Amino acid sequence: ALEMYDQAIELAKPKFFSEAVEYRGEAYLALNRIDDARKAYLELFAADRTQADGLMEAMKKWVAAHKTDPAGVSPDAVTGLEKWLDERDGLAKQTRLMGTTSRYSGW
């Protein structure tokens, strides 16, 4: 599946195929490739916030599942990803207020 996502992303260039990046990020999670999933999230965060939000939710579910059953992943890695997700979630909420369609007038 990863090869197919990579191929789809390459074929879509110069456009950014955010759906394939998000699906690939979820595939990385299924393979416990945490760092690759983080990179996919960061790519999406810069290009497509809707897809980034979807991957964020998948990552949170992965953490919840692996907290109860680590399934071969070190507890420190699960805790580290959880902390990273909390930080990224806070940043996402803050920067959402800076969008041009936001009604927040405090800036």
C-alpha positions as CSV (number, residue, x, y, z in Angstrom):
1,A,0.0,0.0,0.0
2,L,2.8,2.4,0.8
3,E,4.3,2.0,-2.6
4,M,0.9,2.8,-4.2
5,Y,0.5,5.9,-2.1
6,D,4.0,7.0,-3.0
7,Q,3.3,6.4,-6.7
8,A,0.0,8.3,-6.5
9,I,1.7,11.3,-4.8
10,E,4.5,11.3,-7.5
11,L,2.0,11.1,-10.3
12,A,0.0,14.0,-8.9
13,K,2.9,16.4,-8.9
14,P,3.1,19.3,-9.1
15,K,-0.2,19.2,-7.3
16,F,-0.2,18.0,-3.7
17,F,-2.3,14.9,-3.3
18,S,-3.3,15.4,0.3
19,E,-5.7,12.4,0.5
20,A,-2.9,10.1,-0.4
21,V,-0.5,11.7,2.1
22,E,-3.2,11.2,4.8
23,Y,-3.8,7.6,3.9
24,R,-0.1,6.9,3.8
25,G,0.2,8.5,7.3
26,E,-2.5,6.1,8.6
27,A,-0.6,3.2,6.9
28,Y,2.6,4.3,8.7
29,L,0.6,4.2,12.0
30,A,-0.6,0.7,11.2
31,L,3.1,-0.3,10.8
32,N,4.1,1.5,14.0
33,R,6.3,3.9,11.9
34,I,5.6,6.8,14.3
35,D,8.2,9.2,12.9
36,D,6.9,8.8,9.3
37,A,3.4,9.4,10.5
38,R,4.5,12.6,12.2
39,K,6.2,13.8,9.0
40,A,3.0,13.1,7.1
41,Y,1.0,15.2,9.6
42,L,3.5,18.1,9.3
43,E,3.2,18.0,5.5
44,L,-0.6,18.0,5.7
45,F,-0.6,20.7,8.3
46,A,1.2,23.1,5.9
47,A,-0.9,22.2,2.9
48,D,-4.4,20.9,3.9
49,R,-5.7,21.4,7.4
50,T,-8.8,19.2,6.9
51,Q,-6.6,16.2,6.0
52,A,-4.2,17.1,8.8
53,D,-7.1,17.1,11.2
54,G,-8.1,13.6,10.0
55,L,-4.7,12.2,10.5
56,M,-4.5,13.8,13.9
57,E,-7.7,12.0,14.9
58,A,-6.3,8.7,13.6
59,M,-3.1,9.3,15.5
60,K,-5.0,10.0,18.7
61,K,-6.9,6.7,18.3
62,W,-3.6,4.9,17.7
63,V,-2.2,6.3,20.9
64,A,-5.4,5.3,22.9
65,A,-5.2,1.7,21.5
66,H,-1.5,1.4,22.2
67,K,-1.8,2.7,25.7
68,T,-3.9,-0.3,26.6
69,D,-2.0,-2.8,24.4
70,P,1.4,-1.6,23.3
71,A,1.5,-4.3,20.6
72,G,5.3,-4.3,20.4
73,V,5.7,-0.5,20.7
74,S,7.6,0.8,23.6
75,P,5.5,2.7,26.2
76,D,7.9,5.6,26.0
77,A,7.2,5.9,22.2
78,V,3.5,5.9,22.8
79,T,3.8,8.5,25.6
80,G,6.1,10.6,23.4
81,L,3.7,10.6,20.5
82,E,0.8,11.5,22.9
83,K,2.8,14.5,24.1
84,W,3.7,15.6,20.6
85,L,0.0,15.3,19.5
86,D,-1.1,17.5,22.5
87,E,1.5,20.1,21.5
88,R,0.5,20.0,17.8
89,D,-3.2,20.1,18.7
90,G,-2.6,23.2,20.7
91,L,-0.7,24.8,17.8
92,A,-3.5,23.9,15.4
93,K,-6.1,25.5,17.6
94,Q,-4.0,28.7,17.9
95,T,-3.2,29.0,14.3
96,R,-6.8,28.3,13.2
97,L,-7.7,31.7,14.8
98,M,-5.3,33.4,12.5
99,G,-7.0,32.3,9.3
100,T,-8.5,35.0,7.1
101,T,-12.0,33.6,7.5
102,S,-11.8,33.7,11.3
103,R,-14.0,36.1,13.2
104,Y,-11.5,36.5,15.9
105,S,-10.6,40.2,16.1
106,G,-7.9,40.1,18.8
107,W,-5.0,40.1,16.5
